[in-house]
Amino acid sequence: MSKNKVLQPDFKWSFLMPKYWPTWLGVFVLYTISWLPYKLQLFLGRLIGRLFYKIGGSRKKVASRNLALCFPEMSTDEREQMLKKNFENTGIALLETGMGWWWPDWRIKQKVTVKGLENLAQAKKEGKGMLLLAMHYLSAEVSCRGIGVANPTVVFYRPHNNPLMEYFQYRGRGRSNKYMLGKRDVKGLIAALNEGEPCIYLPDQDYGRKRSLFVPFFAVKDAATTTGTLIFARQPNVQSFMVTPTRNDDGSGYTIEISKPLANFPTDNDEADLIRINQELEKAIMKKPEQYMWLHRRFKTRPDKDAPSLYK
């Protein structure tokens, strides 16, 4: 196990102070709802999402703008329908946090099907490190548990700013996985890959100008795309796989697909490699575009520092 792994946060008596009471209330509500029948949670999640949609706010504006940027060929009505569905899925995602953090393994196994495990088994047999390239699908919390139950992994993630939420998040996401690594622990992830571990990494967000190239993502010609992916993919003896988690339309649960290792990847051409990653992400997202997390400002960093924001 990597010596650089994030230490599991301990409970602190300061968590009982009044400033954390709203967090405790939210956690209690989420935990309680997580034990309701699954389809009832889906129903409640959709209602919550519709409420978020009606309230609007900055996140709705960001999601609407992202859809307009990525799908200019769609009519306004088509994008609005996708936006409504996206908010319904966002409401469900909120309750899926409780499922992912507190469901017992037997319940996860009932609802999550993982396809392509044989691809990881073959890589392990060959002594390869496995870079699992995922994306910010809204079902990420429960999918993280699902992968962990089927094949425990090392998770590269962003620690929560709220220490109490981080206490619960770390335990929830790491419950069935090997251990967690903070997003700045590059050495830790490299060590895990060199130890032959399967490691989850999400390359689909705008991480800023540093260590990024501007390449196409959907209809946006110059999306800031992290080169961090290539640091890990180019480690000796590492194979890269695409991981696509989706929520089944019939309400039966979730399907996670793990691809075969990406052939002829990476190369020695950063731009070509990042274009390919974005193309692979596009194909995965388009399986269920309404389930993707369009609420992030994916295109906040522009090639020209002085250029106006795409979100104004």
N, C-alpha and C positions, 0 to 999 in steps of 0.2 A: 504494500500500500504506500502511496506517495507520502513522503514526509511533509509535503507542502500543502496538504489538504486543509480546508477550512476547519477550524476547531468548532465542534458542535456548541452552539451558544447555551450557556447555563441559565437556569431560572434565577432571577434577581428579585430580592424583596422589594426593590424600587418599582417593580411592575405592579405593585398593589396601590401605588399612589394614584390620586384622583385623575391625573392627566391621562392615565391609561384606562380609565373606566369605560370610555366609549369603545375602545378596542376590545375590552373584555365582553362588552355587550354584543358587539358585532360577531365576535368569535362564538359566543354562546348561541346566538340565533343561527349562525351558519352550521354549527355542530348539530343543533337540534333538527334542523331541516334535513341534514344529510341522512338521517335515519328514516325519513319518509319513503314511501314507495317510489321507485325510480321514475315512472311515468308521471306521477304527481309532481315530482321535482321539475321535470321537463315543462309541464304545464305552468307551474309557478314561475319558472325562469322566463318563459315567453311573455308572461304578463309583466314581469319586472322590466324586460327589454322594451316592451311597447310603452311602458311608462317613461323609461329613459328617452325613447324616441320622441315622445310628445313634449317632454321637458326641454329637449334640445341641448343647448350649451355648446361649449367649445369642442368637445369630443365629437359631437354630431357634425359640426362644421368641418373638422379635420377628416373624418371618414368620408363625408360627401365630396370633399376636395380630392382626396386620394382616388376615389372611384372615377371622378371626372378626368383626372390626369392619366389614369391607367387605362380607362376604357372610353376614349373619346368617340369611338364608333357607335357606342350605345346611345339610344335616345334618352332624354331626360327622365321619362317615365320608367324606362327599364332600370336606370341607375337608382331611381328612388325606391323601386320595388326591392332591389338588392340591398339598399341601405336599410329598409325596414326589416328585412330578413336578418341582416347582419346584427341589428340591435336586438332582435329576438334571441339570436344565438349568443350575443353578449350577456344577456340576462341569464341564460342557461349556464354560461361559463362561470358566472359568479357563484352559482350553487354547485357547480362541478369542483370548485375549490374545496368545498367541504367533502365531497366524494373522494377526491384525490388525497386529501390529508387524513381522513379518518375512517374511510371504509376498511373493513378487514380484507385480507387477501382473498378469501373465498368469494366475497362479493365482487371484487375486481375481476377475478377469473370468470365469473358468470357473465360479465358485461363487456370485457375487452378481448378481442381476438387479434393476435399478432401474427402476421404473415411474413415469411422470409427469414425466419430464425435459422434456417439451414444455411443461409449465406453467412451469418455470424459464426455458426458452428464450424464452417469450412475455414474461415479466416483464423479462428482460434486454433484449429488443427494445424494450420500452416505457421502458427506463431506470429500472426500479424496483430498490430494495433489497429483498432477500428474507430474511425472518425465518423460518427453518425450525424449527418447534416439534417437538422430538422428546421421547422419554421414556426412562426407565432400563430399557430392555429388556436382558436378559442378554447378547444378542448384540451389544451396543453397540460393542465394540472392532473386530470384523471389519466391522460395518456402517459405522463411521466411515471405514474404508479404502475400503469399497465405494462410498460416496457420493463420496469424493475421487477415485477412479479415473474414475468416470462424469462428475462435475462438481465440480471442486475448490472447496472452501468454506473459510470462516473458522470456526474451532471455538472456542467459548467453553467453558472447562473449568476444573476445579479442579486446580491443580498438586499433585503428590504431596509428602507431608511428608518422605519419604526422598529426599535429593538424588540418589542414584544411580538410584533408580527413576524419578525425574523426568527424569533424563538419557535413559533408555530410553523412558519414556512419551511425552515430547515428540516424539522422533524417530519413534516408532512411529505415533502418532496423526496427526502432521503429514506423514507420508511422502508421501501422495498429495494432501494438502490444501494450501491456500495458506499459512496461518500460524495460530498458536494465540494465544488471548487468555486471560489469567488471569481468574478469576471476578470480581475486583474492578475490572477495567479496563472500566468502563461507557463511558467516553469513547471507548475504542478500538473497542468494538463499534458505538457510534453512528456513529463516523467510517467504519467499514467499510460499514455500511448506507447511509450517505449517498454512498459511493463506488460504490454499485450492486452490492455483493458479496452472495452468498448466505451467510448466517451461521447456524450451528447453535446453538440455545439449548434447554435442558431446564428446563421450568417445573414439574416434577411432584414436587419434594421439599419438605420442610419446612425453609425457610431461616431460621426464627426469627420473632420477633414484629415486628421492624423491617421496615417496608415490606411488610407482609402484611395481608390481610383474611381473615376466617374465613368460608368458604363451603363448601357440600357437596362431598364427594368420595366417590363410591360411597355407602355407608349412613352415613358419618360426616357429621353436619350442620355441623360447625364445624371444618374442616380449614384450618390456616394455609396460605395460598396467596399466593405472592409477587406483588407488584404490579410487580416489575421487568420482567416480560413486557410490560406496557403502556407502560413508558418507551420500549422499543424499537419496539413495534408502532405507536406513535403518532408516530414520526418521519415527517416529510414524505416522501411518495413511497416508502413502504415497504408491501409486501404480506406477509401472513402465510400460511404453509403448514403443514399437519400432515405429519410424516414418521413412518411406521410401519415399523420393521424387524422381520422375523420370521424364524425358522429354519424351513425347510420340514420337514414331518413325515416325508417320504420319504427324508430324508438326502441330498437333492440339492444343498443349499446354502441360500441366503438370498434373500428377496424384500423389497425396500425400496419402499414406496409413498409417493409425494409427491402430496399432494392438490392440487386447484385452490386458488387463493387464497381464504381465508375471506371470504365475502361479508358486507358490513355489519359489518366488524370492523376496528379497534375502534370503540366508540361513546364517548360522554362519560360513561358510567356504569361506574365501576370494578367495582362488585360484579357487575353483569350480565355484564361482559366476563370476569371471572374464573370465574364460574359456567359460562359457555360454554366456556372453555378446559378446565376440569375435565371437562365433559361430552364434549368432543372427545377428551380423554385416556382417559376411560372406554371410549368406543367403540373406540379403538385398542387399549387393553389387553385388552379382551374378545375380540379376535381370537385371541389366544394367552395367556390369563391365566397359564398355568403358566410362561411365559417372561419374566414381568415380575419386576423386582427387588423382591420383597416383604421383603427382609432389612433394609431401611432403616427407621428409626423415623419413618415418615411423619407420625405424629400426636403427636409429642413436645411440641409447643407447644400449650397450651390457652388458651382465651379468658380464663379466670380464672387468674392467676398462682399462686394458692394452691390450685388444684384438684389432686387427686392425679394422678399420671401414669397414663396408660392402659396402661403397660407394666409396672406393678407387680403 
